[in-house]
């Protein structure tokens, strides 16, 4: 039976879901830094967040709030962005650049603009199930667990929609025959 996540643009990497947002990667796109005000604008980030399965039930206004709760940050090529087994601090959306995903030292995927990691850590701060390393300079939108939790307290409608999405994914996963 096909993976129900496959139709949503997600990939299953050793029990960890990695998602794809938007269209094809742009080769040679300039790397932006926070101070340069170059790169993905707020509306583009909102559009990309709309394609994250966890946020799929959120309205445009709620996605704008999530985007504003995040922080844009730049990292150099070769930087470990997340380390397998270490506590996760939150969710990261790749705005520019590329990163490699490894599990147990084995390459599993390459992420680019519009792709993300850490959506489960956004909810529980649990250990990372993979290592993510920048393979080029990257610009990220990061939303930490504690900032997201504060947003959920102020905007309970977002919490309800995230719970509904998770319940739907759990229901779909439980319908997949085992073994």
Secondary structure as a PSIPRED ss2 file (coil, helix, strand):
# PSIPRED VFORMAT (PSIPRED V4.0)

   1 X C   1.000  0.000  0.000
   2 X C   1.000  0.000  0.000
   3 X C   1.000  0.000  0.000
   4 X C   1.000  0.000  0.000
   5 X C   1.000  0.000  0.000
   6 X H   0.000  1.000  0.000
   7 X H   0.000  1.000  0.000
   8 X H   0.000  1.000  0.000
   9 X C   1.000  0.000  0.000
  10 X E   0.000  0.000  1.000
  11 X E   0.000  0.000  1.000
  12 X E   0.000  0.000  1.000
  13 X E   0.000  0.000  1.000
  14 X C   1.000  0.000  0.000
  15 X C   1.000  0.000  0.000
  16 X E   0.000  0.000  1.000
  17 X E   0.000  0.000  1.000
  18 X E   0.000  0.000  1.000
  19 X E   0.000  0.000  1.000
  20 X C   1.000  0.000  0.000
  21 X C   1.000  0.000  0.000
  22 X C   1.000  0.000  0.000
  23 X C   1.000  0.000  0.000
  24 X C   1.000  0.000  0.000
  25 X C   1.000  0.000  0.000
  26 X C   1.000  0.000  0.000
  27 X C   1.000  0.000  0.000
  28 X C   1.000  0.000  0.000
  29 X C   1.000  0.000  0.000
  30 X C   1.000  0.000  0.000
  31 X C   1.000  0.000  0.000
  32 X C   1.000  0.000  0.000
  33 X C   1.000  0.000  0.000
  34 X H   0.000  1.000  0.000
  35 X H   0.000  1.000  0.000
  36 X H   0.000  1.000  0.000
  37 X C   1.000  0.000  0.000
  38 X C   1.000  0.000  0.000
  39 X C   1.000  0.000  0.000
  40 X C   1.000  0.000  0.000
  41 X C   1.000  0.000  0.000
  42 X H   0.000  1.000  0.000
  43 X H   0.000  1.000  0.000
  44 X H   0.000  1.000  0.000
  45 X H   0.000  1.000  0.000
  46 X H   0.000  1.000  0.000
  47 X H   0.000  1.000  0.000
  48 X H   0.000  1.000  0.000
  49 X H   0.000  1.000  0.000
  50 X H   0.000  1.000  0.000
  51 X C   1.000  0.000  0.000
  52 X C   1.000  0.000  0.000
  53 X H   0.000  1.000  0.000
  54 X H   0.000  1.000  0.000
  55 X H   0.000  1.000  0.000
  56 X C   1.000  0.000  0.000
  57 X C   1.000  0.000  0.000
  58 X C   1.000  0.000  0.000
  59 X C   1.000  0.000  0.000
  60 X H   0.000  1.000  0.000
  61 X H   0.000  1.000  0.000
  62 X H   0.000  1.000  0.000
  63 X H   0.000  1.000  0.000
  64 X H   0.000  1.000  0.000
  65 X H   0.000  1.000  0.000
  66 X H   0.000  1.000  0.000
  67 X H   0.000  1.000  0.000
  68 X H   0.000  1.000  0.000
  69 X H   0.000  1.000  0.000
  70 X C   1.000  0.000  0.000
  71 X E   0.000  0.000  1.000
  72 X E   0.000  0.000  1.000
  73 X E   0.000  0.000  1.000
  74 X E   0.000  0.000  1.000
  75 X E   0.000  0.000  1.000
  76 X C   1.000  0.000  0.000
  77 X C   1.000  0.000  0.000
  78 X C   1.000  0.000  0.000
  79 X C   1.000  0.000  0.000
  80 X E   0.000  0.000  1.000
  81 X E   0.000  0.000  1.000
  82 X E   0.000  0.000  1.000
  83 X C   1.000  0.000  0.000
  84 X C   1.000  0.000  0.000
  85 X C   1.000  0.000  0.000
  86 X C   1.000  0.000  0.000
  87 X E   0.000  0.000  1.000
  88 X C   1.000  0.000  0.000
  89 X C   1.000  0.000  0.000
  90 X E   0.000  0.000  1.000
  91 X E   0.000  0.000  1.000
  92 X E   0.000  0.000  1.000
  93 X E   0.000  0.000  1.000
  94 X E   0.000  0.000  1.000
  95 X E   0.000  0.000  1.000
  96 X E   0.000  0.000  1.000
  97 X C   1.000  0.000  0.000
  98 X C   1.000  0.000  0.000
  99 X E   0.000  0.000  1.000
 100 X E   0.000  0.000  1.000
 101 X E   0.000  0.000  1.000
 102 X E   0.000  0.000  1.000
 103 X E   0.000  0.000  1.000
 104 X C   1.000  0.000  0.000
 105 X C   1.000  0.000  0.000
 106 X E   0.000  0.000  1.000
 107 X E   0.000  0.000  1.000
 108 X E   0.000  0.000  1.000
 109 X E   0.000  0.000  1.000
 110 X E   0.000  0.000  1.000
 111 X E   0.000  0.000  1.000
 112 X C   1.000  0.000  0.000
 113 X C   1.000  0.000  0.000
 114 X C   1.000  0.000  0.000
 115 X C   1.000  0.000  0.000
 116 X E   0.000  0.000  1.000
 117 X E   0.000  0.000  1.000
 118 X C   1.000  0.000  0.000
 119 X C   1.000  0.000  0.000
 120 X C   1.000  0.000  0.000
 121 X H   0.000  1.000  0.000
 122 X H   0.000  1.000  0.000
 123 X H   0.000  1.000  0.000
 124 X H   0.000  1.000  0.000
 125 X C   1.000  0.000  0.000
 126 X C   1.000  0.000  0.000
 127 X E   0.000  0.000  1.000
 128 X C   1.000  0.000  0.000
 129 X C   1.000  0.000  0.000
 130 X C   1.000  0.000  0.000
 131 X E   0.000  0.000  1.000
 132 X E   0.000  0.000  1.000
 133 X E   0.000  0.000  1.000
 134 X E   0.000  0.000  1.000
 135 X C   1.000  0.000  0.000
 136 X C   1.000  0.000  0.000
 137 X C   1.000  0.000  0.000
 138 X E   0.000  0.000  1.000
 139 X E   0.000  0.000  1.000
 140 X E   0.000  0.000  1.000
 141 X E   0.000  0.000  1.000
 142 X E   0.000  0.000  1.000
 143 X E   0.000  0.000  1.000
 144 X E   0.000  0.000  1.000
 145 X H   0.000  1.000  0.000
 146 X H   0.000  1.000  0.000
 147 X H   0.000  1.000  0.000
 148 X H   0.000  1.000  0.000
 149 X H   0.000  1.000  0.000
 150 X H   0.000  1.000  0.000
 151 X H   0.000  1.000  0.000
 152 X H   0.000  1.000  0.000
 153 X H   0.000  1.000  0.000
 154 X H   0.000  1.000  0.000
 155 X C   1.000  0.000  0.000
 156 X H   0.000  1.000  0.000
 157 X H   0.000  1.000  0.000
 158 X H   0.000  1.000  0.000
 159 X H   0.000  1.000  0.000
 160 X H   0.000  1.000  0.000
 161 X H   0.000  1.000  0.000
 162 X H   0.000  1.000  0.000
 163 X H   0.000  1.000  0.000
 164 X H   0.000  1.000  0.000
 165 X H   0.000  1.000  0.000
 166 X H   0.000  1.000  0.000
 167 X H   0.000  1.000  0.000
 168 X H   0.000  1.000  0.000
 169 X H   0.000  1.000  0.000
 170 X H   0.000  1.000  0.000
 171 X H   0.000  1.000  0.000
 172 X H   0.000  1.000  0.000
 173 X H   0.000  1.000  0.000
 174 X H   0.000  1.000  0.000
 175 X C   1.000  0.000  0.000
 176 X C   1.000  0.000  0.000
 177 X C   1.000  0.000  0.000
 178 X C   1.000  0.000  0.000
 179 X C   1.000  0.000  0.000
